[in-house]
């Protein structure tokens, strides 16, 4: 059994907070010395020092001592079971440089993180309208140093916490952007209408945070540096252990185009819009997987807890399987993002490139118009082997597995071009649709290092003992 | 029928059909005096088994073989690595460096090119990619025939492999 120090690992890595609202503050460090003082307070779980970074250990015994923003008495009903807000922090490579870390530490970070998503946009298929030149300014510059993410139960608490953090950092850093997000009507539904975030990996040694998972836990080192992993990951010197990486992404959803596509294509194909939506995703919009609820079966019959208990290959646990994609198309979104025991290239199954996803919808009124999408983190221990690989090989190409996908892309999130986009599903009804556009466009991306609490202390004031660098 | 054949000749084949199958003909000069040693290496059972296991793991290779070209009168020799694979060239070579690094390291130690990549290739992947691209001999007519140009190795593997889910297995 993996021994994880949950008091050292940022909480977001091992569990979602299920908060209703969030703000991601993009900071530029102007005074590294002053900013270290801010970090020092954020690293200490001491309400007297102000707000602090949320770690992964159980918070049930800590609620009384949780920091509360001025004016909050903590009397809300939910304060008895969970805190009113959670905070996490990530650094870009430019941020680590701005903080003045030693060259030996900086040089020990892997190339993917050091280069960042702008330089590596071709490796994650951020092209055309998703190319960096179209991103929000803050995320295509070297000025995005730190992203502080605050998740809260209410707008009031969120505003109070973010205001407090910005106030404390006032003399040290400039807030150059703020991305706000909010659950839609308190649900887990995103703007295309699908229940989102259902499939999350179970991390070995961490408390199970999601739905019932029929598969073996994923080695912790796939998400937490310094722990055993499928592949050997480079652990940055001194501050790497118990840290992780995240691709922070802002993704615009073209809801109007998606709805129009569902309407016109379902009419042309002679099938219901909901069935077409389910075929594209691999789940019905209420979250029920096609692999468990075929086209002609009644809906809303699968217990929520069981929405992940299926597989595509025939296994002892799931003898039926769905290798041909008769139930869930081989090219559907969830089957690309997580192929389960299906044979894939470079591996014998699809279990070795899992990613923790923490996203929340946004809905902004901008000078350029109304914009909807998802903002959040894709968390993993290797951006190259997990996030970038899945983006490039699984979501934006079809050669990674059988099923005659050709060079096709994920119909929901892929960088599709009407000139060659194609989605086919066998079975009844047979669906073949072509000429559809991309429905999701990247508005910005940042590669973040999510340091452990002890690493934060070290970054704030050198000399504090660190967890042993096991360097798996 | 003749129209179909004409269409195949013009538009089908590795490298032509949506870039699914690609040919590789990597030809590298080797030390003539080492030909026997290199041949022995390639014929070793453990090397053949390790190569096959790595290729199975990769899953994008349709076929591959090593061929030694030699002219005893002139006193030169070359080794050719010939393959049909799926997908992009760079990705293919990177995967090979990772999966078959030890074999490539031994192979390249016999190569006499001055600009050959430094070893081990696992730590010099991009240099290997550039070197292989330079030494990849393209088909003279730009074509490579394939009977199944629009199928990947995994498409074929799945279509021919016995099933255990109740569906009919291939004969």
HADDOCK unambig.tbl for C-alpha pairs under 7 A between the chains (distance, minus, plus):
assign (segid A and resid 314 and name CA) (segid B and resid 164 and name CA) 6.59 0.50 0.50
assign (segid A and resid 314 and name CA) (segid B and resid 165 and name CA) 5.44 0.50 0.50
assign (segid A and resid 319 and name CA) (segid B and resid 165 and name CA) 6.15 0.50 0.50
assign (segid A and resid 320 and name CA) (segid B and resid 165 and name CA) 5.34 0.50 0.50
assign (segid A and resid 321 and name CA) (segid B and resid 165 and name CA) 6.39 0.50 0.50
assign (segid A and resid 345 and name CA) (segid B and resid 58 and name CA) 5.41 0.50 0.50
assign (segid A and resid 345 and name CA) (segid B and resid 59 and name CA) 4.76 0.50 0.50
assign (segid A and resid 345 and name CA) (segid B and resid 60 and name CA) 6.34 0.50 0.50
assign (segid A and resid 346 and name CA) (segid B and resid 57 and name CA) 5.63 0.50 0.50
assign (segid A and resid 346 and name CA) (segid B and resid 58 and name CA) 4.25 0.50 0.50
assign (segid A and resid 346 and name CA) (segid B and resid 59 and name CA) 6.30 0.50 0.50
assign (segid A and resid 347 and name CA) (segid B and resid 57 and name CA) 5.71 0.50 0.50
assign (segid A and resid 347 and name CA) (segid B and resid 58 and name CA) 6.69 0.50 0.50
assign (segid A and resid 348 and name CA) (segid B and resid 57 and name CA) 6.32 0.50 0.50
assign (segid A and resid 399 and name CA) (segid B and resid 87 and name CA) 6.70 0.50 0.50
assign (segid A and resid 399 and name CA) (segid B and resid 152 and name CA) 6.75 0.50 0.50
assign (segid A and resid 401 and name CA) (segid B and resid 154 and name CA) 6.02 0.50 0.50
assign (segid A and resid 402 and name CA) (segid B and resid 154 and name CA) 4.80 0.50 0.50
assign (segid A and resid 402 and name CA) (segid B and resid 155 and name CA) 4.21 0.50 0.50
assign (segid A and resid 402 and name CA) (segid B and resid 158 and name CA) 6.52 0.50 0.50
assign (segid A and resid 403 and name CA) (segid B and resid 155 and name CA) 5.85 0.50 0.50
assign (segid A and resid 404 and name CA) (segid B and resid 151 and name CA) 6.44 0.50 0.50
assign (segid A and resid 404 and name CA) (segid B and resid 155 and name CA) 5.91 0.50 0.50
assign (segid A and resid 406 and name CA) (segid B and resid 20 and name CA) 6.80 0.50 0.50
assign (segid A and resid 407 and name CA) (segid B and resid 18 and name CA) 6.95 0.50 0.50
